[in-house]
Amino acid sequence: MEKMTIEELRNRPYKIPNNILRKGDNPKLSKHIKIEELKKYWEMHLNFLPSDISGYETCASKSEGCSKACLHTSGNPVFMSQKNLGRLNRTLFYFKERAKFLHMITKEIRNHEINCKKHGLKPVIRLNTTSDIMWENHKIMELFPNVIFYDYSKHFKRMMKYLSGELPDNYHLTFSLNEKNHKEGLEVLKCGGNVAMVFRNTPPETYKGYKVINGDLHDMRFTDPKNVIVGLKEKLHLNPKTGKKERDTKGFVIDLN
């Protein structure tokens, strides 16, 4: 099949989705419900498509290594085509009908907050599950001071704004390390922030002088202690050309051996 141009990718037909936010369809994000002290959180999230599939840049600070290991390719490959369709609709809807998209997602967050209150739970939203968009520019968090928003980000300047208190108080960011931003990651740690790092094998107890916590236990990053490394063990990524899962060879994964 001939590769589509950016214009062709962007001009594909799409449908306005019934729901923008998702819940309960990502095992990684749902791990916290098995931990007693975290059962009080009810999480919803948003998935977009990577730029090479959607035609729109949703992760401007990405690298080759993290692109291959992107959470987008995780899960059962049998369901990948259906996931792609849903994520395509959401991505094109966001870029082509921004006002309608923001109105719809605002309504969904409000409904989530209401449902959480009925069940005695705390609402949590992760907007960048498979993207790295500066959602603070849309002023969404300020509308919901009782909702917890959190994300990982590779945008260094954005992370430094967060550490300087320039982002909304209910928005938590963890810096995400790749093979190109090690210097920036260390700077974030020096300034008191948290950095997520992927290790080839079981993460060490300390790295570069900083405590490493087990980031695979759950994804509620806003509950993490401050100034730590969030250690993640490498997960094989799906190679769309071969249909097989492979290890990182680009330096994205830290190999201590």
C-alpha positions in Angstrom: 0.0 0.0 0.0 1.4 3.4 -1.1 2.2 5.7 1.8 -0.2 8.6 2.1 0.9 12.2 2.1 0.3 14.5 5.1 -2.5 16.2 3.1 -4.1 12.9 2.3 -3.9 11.8 5.9 -5.5 15.0 7.1 -8.3 15.0 4.5 -9.6 11.5 5.3 -13.3 11.4 6.3 -14.0 11.1 10.0 -17.0 10.9 12.3 -17.6 12.9 15.5 -17.2 10.3 18.2 -20.0 9.5 20.7 -17.4 10.0 23.5 -14.1 11.7 23.6 -12.9 10.4 26.9 -12.4 6.7 27.7 -12.5 4.7 30.9 -11.7 1.1 31.8 -10.2 0.2 28.5 -6.5 0.5 29.4 -5.1 -2.0 31.9 -2.1 0.1 32.6 -4.2 3.1 33.7 -6.6 0.9 35.7 -4.0 -0.8 37.9 -4.7 1.6 40.8 -8.1 0.0 41.5 -6.2 -3.0 43.0 -4.5 -0.7 45.5 -6.6 0.0 48.5 -5.5 3.7 49.1 -6.0 4.5 45.4 -9.4 2.9 44.9 -10.9 6.4 45.6 -9.8 7.7 42.2 -11.9 7.3 39.1 -9.8 7.9 36.0 -10.8 8.8 32.4 -8.3 9.4 29.5 -8.0 10.6 26.0 -6.1 8.8 23.1 -4.9 10.5 20.0 -3.1 9.1 16.9 0.6 9.7 16.3 1.4 12.2 13.5 2.6 9.5 11.0 -0.9 8.0 11.1 -3.1 11.1 11.6 -1.1 13.8 9.7 -1.2 16.1 12.7 1.6 16.6 15.2 0.4 15.5 18.6 3.8 15.0 20.3 6.2 17.7 19.1 9.1 16.7 21.4 9.0 13.0 20.5 12.1 11.0 19.5 12.6 8.0 17.3 13.0 5.7 20.3 9.9 6.9 22.2 7.8 6.9 19.0 8.5 3.2 18.5 7.7 2.4 22.1 4.6 4.6 22.2 1.7 3.5 24.4 -0.3 3.8 21.2 1.0 0.4 20.0 0.4 -1.4 23.3 -2.4 -3.8 23.9 -3.7 -6.7 21.8 -2.8 -6.1 18.1 -6.1 -7.9 17.1 -8.0 -4.8 18.2 -5.6 -2.3 16.8 -7.5 -1.4 13.7 -10.6 -0.6 15.7 -8.6 1.5 18.2 -7.0 3.4 15.3 -10.4 4.3 13.9 -11.6 5.7 17.2 -8.4 7.6 17.7 -8.5 8.9 14.2 -12.0 10.3 14.7 -10.9 12.0 17.9 -7.7 13.4 16.5 -9.2 14.8 13.3 -12.2 16.2 15.3 -9.8 18.0 17.6 -7.8 19.6 14.8 -10.6 20.3 12.4 -13.5 21.3 14.7 -11.6 22.7 17.8 -14.5 24.7 19.3 -16.9 21.7 19.1 -14.3 19.4 20.5 -13.6 21.6 23.5 -17.3 22.0 24.2 -17.8 18.3 24.1 -14.9 17.3 26.3 -15.8 20.0 28.8 -19.3 18.5 29.0 -17.8 15.0 29.5 -15.5 16.2 32.3 -18.4 17.8 34.0 -20.4 14.7 33.8 -17.5 12.6 35.1 -17.2 15.0 38.1 -20.9 14.6 38.8 -20.7 10.8 38.6 -17.7 10.7 40.8 -19.5 12.7 43.5 -22.5 10.3 43.3 -20.2 7.4 44.0 -18.0 9.1 46.5 -14.9 9.0 44.2 -12.3 11.5 43.2 -12.3 12.5 39.4 -9.0 12.1 37.6 -8.3 13.0 33.9 -5.3 12.1 31.8 -5.6 14.0 28.5 -2.2 13.0 27.0 -2.3 9.2 27.1 -0.8 8.9 23.6 0.0 12.6 22.9 1.8 15.6 24.4 -0.5 18.5 23.8 -0.3 21.7 26.0 -3.9 21.4 27.3 -3.3 24.2 29.7 -3.6 26.6 26.7 -7.2 25.7 26.4 -7.9 26.7 30.0 -9.7 23.4 30.8 -8.2 22.8 34.2 -9.4 26.1 35.6 -13.0 25.1 34.9 -12.7 22.1 37.2 -10.7 23.0 40.3 -11.9 19.8 42.0 -10.8 17.5 39.2 -7.2 16.1 39.2 -5.5 16.3 35.8 -2.1 14.7 35.2 0.2 13.9 32.3 3.7 12.9 31.3 5.5 15.4 29.0 8.7 15.6 27.0 8.4 19.4 26.6 11.2 20.8 28.8 10.0 24.4 28.9 6.5 23.2 29.8 7.9 21.1 32.6 9.9 24.0 33.9 6.7 26.2 33.9 5.0 23.5 36.0 7.9 23.4 38.5 7.7 27.2 38.7 4.0 27.1 39.6 2.9 28.6 36.3 0.5 25.8 35.4 -2.9 25.2 37.1 -2.7 23.9 40.7 -4.8 20.8 39.8 -2.5 19.7 36.9 0.5 17.4 37.7 3.3 16.8 35.2 6.0 14.1 35.2 8.9 14.7 32.7 9.3 11.8 30.3 12.9 10.8 29.4 13.9 9.7 25.9 17.2 9.1 24.2 17.6 12.8 23.3 16.7 14.7 26.5 18.9 13.2 29.3 20.4 16.6 30.0 17.0 18.2 30.4 15.8 15.2 32.6 18.7 15.8 35.0 17.8 19.5 35.1 14.2 18.7 36.0 15.5 16.4 38.9 17.8 19.2 40.1 14.8 21.5 40.2 12.8 19.1 42.3 10.6 17.5 39.6 9.9 13.8 38.8 11.2 12.1 35.7 9.9 8.8 34.2 12.6 6.6 32.8 12.4 3.2 31.1 14.9 0.6 32.1 15.8 -2.6 30.2 15.3 -4.8 33.3 14.0 -4.2 36.8 14.7 -0.6 37.7 17.4 0.0 40.3 16.7 1.4 43.8 18.6 4.6 42.9 19.9 6.2 39.7 22.1 9.2 39.3 21.8 9.8 43.0 18.0 9.9 43.0 15.5 7.5 44.5 13.7 5.3 41.9 10.1 4.3 42.6 8.2 1.5 40.8 6.1 3.3 38.1 4.6 0.0 37.0 2.5 -0.5 40.1 0.0 2.1 39.0 -0.3 5.2 36.8 -1.6 7.8 39.4 1.5 9.9 39.1 0.1 12.8 41.1 0.4 10.5 44.2 4.1 10.0 43.8 6.6 11.6 46.2 8.5 14.6 44.9 11.9 14.6 43.3 12.1 10.9 42.3 12.7 8.9 39.2 9.6 6.9 38.1 11.2 3.7 37.0 9.4 1.7 34.3 10.5 -1.7 33.0 10.7 -2.0 29.2 7.7 -3.3 27.4 8.2 -4.7 23.9 6.8 -2.5 21.2 4.9 -3.6 18.1 6.6 -3.3 14.8 3.7 -2.5 12.4 5.7 -3.7 9.4 6.4 -7.2 10.8 3.6 -7.5 13.2 6.1 -8.7 15.8 7.0 -7.2 19.2 10.6 -5.9 19.5 13.0 -4.4 22.0 14.3 -0.8 21.8 17.6 -0.3 20.0 17.6 3.5 19.8 18.8 4.3 23.4 15.3 5.2 24.7 15.6 2.3 27.2 18.3 2.6 29.8 20.4 -0.5 29.9 22.5 -0.8 33.1 24.3 -4.0 31.9 
